[in-house]
Amino acid sequence: MSEFAWMSRRHALTGAAATAGLASCQRLPETRKTMPFKPDALAKLEANLKANVATGHPPGLVALVSRGDATHAWPVGVMSLGGAPVARDTIFRIASMTKPITAVAAMMLVEEGKLKLDEPVERLAPELADRRVLKRPDGPLDDTVPAARPITVEDVLSFRLGWGIDFNQDAPFVKASADIPGFGMPNPASSYTPDSFMAALGKLPLQAQPGERWLYTLGANVLGVLIARAAGQPLEGVLRERILGPLGMTDTAFHVPSGKAARLITGYVNNGGKLAPFDPYNDMYLKAPSFPAGDSGLVSTVGDFAAFARFITTGLAPDGRRLIKAETLKAMTTNRLTPAQMKDGEMILGPGRGWALGLGVQVAASPYGVQPGAYGWDGGFGTSWFTDPARDLTAILLTQRVFDSPDPPAAHKHFWRDAYAAVG
């Protein structure tokens, strides 16, 4: 969620500013002190979690709050309606909470000089050279003007590359892009590959000039392909070697292997006021996708994601190795959007929230109590995370009840407020 200052381009990291290899070999000790929570407030938090599950919306969840070396987690409810209880190691489709993990991988490559924030993407993605831009977002696909400048890596990370979700279903662009990963709901069964995805994008005009608008969520999928091409290996391999493996995130991947399938919670959508399974998504996450979606493709557990949340505050692996520089993390968690861009994207960003490099940052207090300076993101299948570094507070709530409105479900609103109330 969002943070104050607009960070000017001169503060942006570039490959030239980074010394390759230092981050991966430097070891620093990590000291953590116990940061107390208020016991009564924790009891209220737990009671509200159980009360929300008792309504069946959602049927089950796992929540976690952490400060320093004090961590509390609550598995509540069931894996499916009438099914077995949720456990702490239950696996969830984290959807858009994939984005920050993808962004960290990109910024590791920036530190090594394999990517540069200010470089045009066409070095690695020649399919996106010589862009044209729609004169009107709802206009004919051939009614275009030349792009004022190339798309940069920073544009991709900050979701200002000129492509993203448009809710006008009658617009020619929306119809033409409907099945391309990143213009709609996550679809791990998509037949696209990274190369065919880029080829399909290359045939489309931009919806806005590069740098002009904040548009969700396509940029993270472009970023995933750039990462793979820059590193010379598939995205899943990059994430595993650089982030998931070093952090011990053993249950985080682009699919659930057969031996863990029983731990994958059933997902639900609101169907006329009643919950209905969003099949066939259960089966779709049981095999490796042909297109690993950097915007939404990962599954994870609360323990795994807590390890990532802790890492993004320190840059350190559990063994003390520094995996990414502190100044890189600062750049990642500093708002890049203008007030006008935030207002334009508010339906998705939420009130008072901006966007940094791959995650949201809170600029003003949210109606649900999340404070300025907190950062994180949510997943449309029913998950949310924020870290407030000023209070050393991390709060993660994993459900699998699809968000069906810009207004967050009650379970998340209560949890965010209760997490702050529990800070001693």
Disulfide bonds with the S-S distance in Angstrom:
none
